[in-house]
């Protein structure tokens, strides 16, 4: 009887694992791929849709272009996993049995219990979010004037927040729209926790794009018209009115994971996984933003596209190995550098094989385009990768 291997999720981790698993799978392995969407989204470029919605066609890849004919695809949102019966349930009542399961459903936005933030802020976790931000920015600008510009606030100055603010600035400049943009970060610097050299380079490009940077005070609450920074027992918070509010301040595990009987981190609800992607249930593997993948010395893999790409190759092979009863491989993340766009500009840092520590200009911009195009070509085709290059 064939071994049933199920992969849940069509992000970087899920799509990459499917490609790797199919390359390793033998005739006795049946593969089922489950995802809420029938496409793979190149998530680290979804901010492009905020400026130009037509970019959607370049960063969405139909699953039929990714998987082989022998892999069964089930479209649906996973609502439950019964690890005792080895069954995955979806929102339309479909049940899929498995012998081995890979959870790669990504993450959701963390709001950290900040009053009013979830109810009033946009997220940027998918296409629908990017389109909604575009529509609201356009609508706010249409009702504003140069003397009374639309106020757009972006909370969180990590990679996603920086790139979001940069795309809104490009939209503003392209359409000569009356928009003021503020990037808010509770810690003392943009791109917190990273090398001061790249922090300084990013700050300069944000300021050159006429984006106001507010650091050092956390958002304490939000309502339908304003966010409030700081404040305490003896201090009134600073009020910042807004027309559009976007929150990119962190990630947490999906609610659907709460009922899955595997070990999870209490704070983030992300699945605890070993360096071979196994969990506390020997039939369940986890990868990508879904998981906290052990890297030794109390470290876990970073929740980045780069890490998910690397891990997916080993995870897919390990699923095939588990089905054959072969020993599993361990994985260690290799940081090959960071490239971040600020609109049409980019900053690169600690890129493998490049002697300059931090650089911008055409080199960084071409590198950013190349990274996205190479991934698209890897999971789909060289032609699609080349076609996407100009829009990245």
C-alpha positions in Angstrom: 0.0 0.0 0.0 1.3 3.5 -0.9 2.5 5.9 1.8 0.4 9.0 2.0 2.4 12.2 2.4 0.5 15.5 2.8 1.9 19.0 2.5 -0.2 21.9 3.8 0.6 25.4 2.5 1.6 27.0 -0.8 4.0 29.6 0.5 7.8 29.4 0.0 8.1 26.5 2.5 5.2 24.5 1.1 5.9 25.1 -2.6 9.6 24.4 -2.2 8.9 21.2 -0.2 6.6 20.0 -2.9 9.2 20.4 -5.6 11.8 18.7 -3.4 9.5 15.9 -2.4 8.4 15.1 -5.9 12.1 14.9 -7.0 12.8 12.3 -4.2 9.5 10.4 -4.1 9.3 6.9 -5.5 6.3 5.0 -6.8 5.1 3.9 -3.4 4.6 7.5 -2.2 1.3 9.4 -2.9 1.6 13.1 -2.5 -1.3 15.4 -1.6 -0.9 19.2 -1.5 -3.5 21.3 0.5 -3.7 25.0 0.4 -6.3 27.8 0.9 -5.2 29.3 -2.4 -4.7 27.7 -5.8 -1.5 29.7 -6.4 1.8 30.4 -4.8 2.4 34.1 -3.8 5.9 35.5 -3.9 5.2 37.2 -0.6 8.4 39.2 -0.3 7.4 41.1 -3.4 3.7 41.6 -2.5 4.3 45.2 -1.5 4.7 45.9 -5.2 0.9 45.5 -5.6 0.3 48.5 -3.3 1.8 50.8 -5.9 0.6 48.9 -9.0 -2.1 46.2 -8.7 -1.3 44.8 -12.1 1.9 43.4 -10.6 -0.2 40.6 -9.2 0.1 38.6 -12.3 3.9 38.5 -12.0 4.0 37.3 -8.4 1.2 34.7 -8.3 2.1 31.3 -9.8 -0.7 28.7 -10.3 -0.1 25.5 -8.3 -0.6 23.6 -11.6 2.6 25.1 -12.8 4.5 24.0 -9.7 3.3 20.5 -9.0 3.6 17.3 -11.1 0.6 15.6 -12.5 0.8 12.8 -10.0 0.4 15.2 -7.0 -3.2 15.6 -5.9 -4.1 19.2 -5.0 -6.9 20.0 -2.6 -8.0 23.7 -2.2 -9.2 24.5 1.2 -8.3 26.1 4.5 -7.2 23.6 7.1 -9.4 23.8 10.2 -8.1 20.8 12.2 -5.5 18.1 12.3 -6.2 14.9 14.2 -2.8 13.5 15.0 -4.2 10.3 16.5 -6.3 9.4 13.5 -3.8 11.1 11.1 -6.5 13.2 9.3 -6.5 16.7 8.0 -9.8 18.5 7.9 -10.6 21.5 5.7 -13.3 24.2 5.9 -15.5 22.6 3.3 -15.6 19.3 5.2 -12.9 17.5 3.1 -10.9 14.9 5.1 -7.4 13.9 3.9 -5.6 11.0 5.6 -1.9 11.0 6.0 1.0 8.8 7.0 3.4 11.8 7.1 2.3 15.5 7.3 4.3 18.7 6.7 2.8 21.8 8.2 3.8 24.9 6.2 0.9 27.2 6.5 3.0 30.3 7.3 2.1 32.8 10.0 -0.4 35.5 10.8 0.1 39.1 12.1 0.8 39.6 15.8 -1.0 42.5 17.3 0.5 42.0 20.8 -2.8 42.9 22.5 -2.6 46.5 21.5 -6.1 48.0 22.0 -7.9 48.7 18.7 -5.0 47.8 16.4 -6.4 44.6 15.0 -9.8 46.3 14.3 -8.4 49.4 12.6 -5.2 48.5 10.8 -4.4 46.9 7.5 -2.1 43.9 7.5 0.2 42.8 4.6 0.0 39.0 4.5 -1.5 38.4 1.1 -2.8 39.8 -2.2 -6.1 40.9 -0.7 -4.3 43.0 1.9 -2.1 44.7 -0.7 -5.1 45.5 -2.9 -7.0 46.9 0.1 -4.0 49.2 1.1 -3.8 50.4 -2.5 -7.5 51.2 -2.6 -7.5 53.0 0.7 -4.4 55.0 -0.1 -5.9 56.0 -3.5 -9.2 57.0 -1.9 -7.6 59.0 0.9 -5.4 60.9 -1.6 -8.4 61.7 -3.8 -10.1 63.5 -0.9 -6.9 65.3 0.3 -5.2 68.5 -0.8 -1.6 69.7 -0.8 -2.4 71.9 2.2 -4.3 69.1 3.9 -2.6 65.9 2.8 -3.7 62.3 3.5 -2.0 60.8 6.5 -0.6 57.3 6.0 0.9 55.5 9.0 3.0 52.3 8.8 3.6 50.6 12.1 6.7 48.5 12.4 10.0 49.3 10.7 11.2 45.8 9.9 11.6 44.5 6.4 7.8 44.5 5.6 7.2 47.9 7.1 10.1 49.5 5.2 9.1 48.0 1.9 5.4 49.0 2.4 6.3 52.6 3.2 8.6 52.7 0.2 5.9 51.5 -2.2 3.4 54.0 -0.9 6.0 56.8 -1.4 6.4 55.6 -5.0 2.7 55.7 -5.6 2.6 59.2 -4.1 5.4 60.4 -6.4 4.0 58.7 -9.5 0.6 60.2 -9.1 1.7 63.5 -7.5 -0.7 62.6 -4.7 -1.0 64.7 -1.5 0.2 62.1 1.0 2.3 62.3 4.1 3.9 59.0 5.2 5.1 58.2 8.7 7.0 55.0 9.6 6.6 54.1 13.3 9.0 51.9 15.2 8.8 51.3 19.0 12.5 50.5 19.2 15.3 53.1 18.7 16.2 52.3 15.0 14.7 51.1 11.8 15.3 47.4 11.0 15.9 46.7 14.7 18.4 44.2 15.8 20.5 44.4 12.6 23.9 45.9 11.8 24.1 49.7 12.3 25.5 50.0 8.8 22.4 48.7 7.0 20.2 50.5 9.5 21.9 53.8 8.5 21.6 53.0 4.8 17.9 52.3 5.1 17.2 55.3 7.2 18.9 57.5 4.5 16.8 56.0 1.7 13.6 56.3 3.7 14.4 60.0 4.4 15.3 60.6 0.7 11.9 59.2 -0.1 10.3 61.8 2.1 9.1 59.3 4.7 9.1 60.6 8.2 10.6 58.1 10.7 9.3 58.0 14.3 11.3 55.7 16.6 11.5 55.1 20.3 7.8 55.0 21.2 5.5 52.0 20.8 1.9 52.3 19.6 -0.1 52.0 22.8 -3.6 51.9 21.3 -5.5 52.8 18.1 -9.1 53.9 17.2 -10.8 54.7 13.9 -9.1 58.0 13.5 -5.8 58.0 15.4 -3.0 56.0 16.9 -1.4 56.8 20.2 2.3 56.6 21.0 3.8 56.0 24.4 2.1 57.3 27.4 1.9 56.0 31.0 0.8 56.8 34.5 2.2 60.3 34.4 2.4 61.0 30.7 -0.3 61.5 28.0 0.3 59.5 24.8 1.0 61.4 21.6 -1.9 61.3 19.2 -1.3 60.8 15.5 -4.4 61.1 13.3 -4.5 58.9 10.2 -6.4 58.2 7.0 -4.7 54.9 6.4 -3.1 52.7 9.0 -0.9 49.6 8.1 0.5 47.3 10.8 3.6 45.1 10.1 4.9 44.7 13.6 5.4 41.0 14.0 4.2 37.4 13.4 2.5 34.6 15.3 1.1 31.2 14.6 -2.3 30.7 13.0 -5.3 30.0 15.3 -5.9 26.7 13.5 -2.6 25.4 15.1 -3.9 25.8 18.7 -5.9 22.5 18.5 -3.2 20.5 16.8 -1.6 18.2 19.4 2.0 18.9 18.9 4.4 20.9 21.0 4.1 24.7 20.4 5.6 27.8 21.8 3.2 29.2 24.4 3.8 32.8 23.4 3.8 32.7 19.6 1.7 29.5 19.0 4.4 28.4 16.5 5.2 24.7 16.3 8.5 23.5 17.9 10.5 21.6 15.4 13.9 19.9 15.5 16.6 20.6 12.9 15.3 17.7 10.8 11.8 19.4 10.9 10.3 16.6 13.1 7.9 17.7 15.9 6.7 16.0 19.1 4.6 13.8 16.9 6.8 11.6 14.8 4.4 11.7 11.9 4.2 15.5 11.7 6.9 17.8 10.3 6.8 21.6 10.4 8.7 24.3 8.5 8.9 28.0 7.6 7.0 30.6 9.6 4.8 27.9 11.0 7.7 26.5 13.0 10.5 27.4 15.4 13.2 25.2 13.8 16.0 24.4 16.2 19.4 25.7 15.1 21.4 24.8 18.2 22.6 27.0 21.1 19.0 28.0 21.9 18.7 29.6 18.4 15.9 29.0 15.9 15.8 29.7 12.1 14.7 33.2 11.1 11.2 33.7 9.7 12.5 34.8 6.3 11.8 33.8 2.7 15.5 32.9 2.4 15.4 30.5 5.3 12.1 28.9 4.0 13.7 28.3 0.6 16.7 26.6 2.0 14.7 24.5 4.5 12.2 23.4 2.0 14.7 21.5 -0.1 15.8 19.4 2.9 12.2 19.1 4.3 10.9 17.6 1.1 13.8 15.1 1.0 13.1 14.2 4.6 9.5 13.4 3.9 10.5 11.0 1.2 13.2 9.5 3.5 10.6 9.1 6.4 8.3 7.3 4.0 11.1 4.9 3.0 12.2 4.4 6.6 15.6 6.1 5.9 17.6 8.3 8.3 16.6 12.0 8.2 18.9 14.9 7.3 19.5 17.8 9.6 19.4 21.4 8.4 21.2 24.6 9.3 20.3 28.0 7.9 23.1 29.7 5.9 22.6 33.5 5.9 23.4 34.6 2.4 22.8 38.3 3.0 19.9 40.7 3.1 18.4 42.8 0.3 15.6 45.3 1.1 13.8 47.6 -1.4 12.7 51.1 -0.6 10.5 51.8 -3.6 12.7 51.7 -6.7 15.8 51.7 -4.7 17.4 48.9 -2.7 20.0 48.2 0.0 22.1 45.0 0.2 24.1 43.8 3.2 26.5 40.9 3.8 25.7 39.3 0.5 27.7 36.1 -0.1 30.6 36.5 -2.5 30.4 40.3 -2.5 33.4 42.1 -0.8 31.4 45.3 0.0 29.5 45.0 3.3 26.6 47.3 2.5 25.7 48.8 -0.8 22.9 50.3 -2.8 22.6 51.7 -6.3 22.0 49.7 -9.5 23.8 46.6 -8.0 21.5 46.3 -5.1 18.4 46.9 -7.3 19.5 44.2 -9.8 20.2 41.8 -7.0 16.7 42.3 -5.5 15.2 41.7 -8.9 17.3 38.6 -9.5 16.5 37.0 -6.2 12.7 37.1 -6.9 13.1 36.1 -10.5 15.4 33.2 -9.7 12.9 31.8 -7.1 10.0 32.2 -9.6 12.0 30.3 -12.2 12.9 27.6 -9.7 9.3 26.8 -8.8 7.7 27.5 -12.2 9.7 28.1 -15.3 12.6 30.2 -16.6 10.3 32.1 -18.9 8.0 33.2 -16.0 11.1 34.3 -14.0 12.4 36.4 -16.9 9.0 37.9 -17.5 8.7 38.9 -13.8 12.2 40.6 -13.7 11.1 44.0 -14.8 8.4 44.4 -12.2 10.4 43.3 -9.1 
